[in-house]
Amino acid sequence: MDPAEMRYLEEEDGPMMKTIKGSVTGFAAGTIYGTILATWKDVPRVERNVALPGLIRTLKMMGTHGLTFAAIGGVYIGVEQVVQSYRAKRDFFNGAIGGFVAGASVLGFRARSIPTAIAAGATLAVTSALIDSGGQTTRVDNGREYYPYTPVEKTTQADA
């Protein structure tokens, strides 16, 4: 592998930090998703020994979905980084393998069903491969640098 490719593979964050970031981001997204789902459900009936049943149910849904999304994000990024370092390539296969392992392990374990595990893994793998092969990204480098101030003073017609 030539040095240019090695620089392309190197980034400022290591595999462990990327995995942690994926888990934290997944937890945040899952918590928000759980909150939204909890608002759509009916409020449970009030019982004598349970204070604030709606709040307790909302917190449980937030935690459940947050942990599920965190596990999916962590497993996906972790497996993708392991496969990338093992293959020494950065392509859509890494994400597809990570997606399959994340979907099959986390969602299959939650459903306790092998067909569900295979379907969830295949769905995440295809989704990841399509996004990676299409080159879709959230960042676009157009070569311009934007400053919060004007770096070069502009001259007006009256000055000239």
Disulfide bonds with the S-S distance in Angstrom:
none
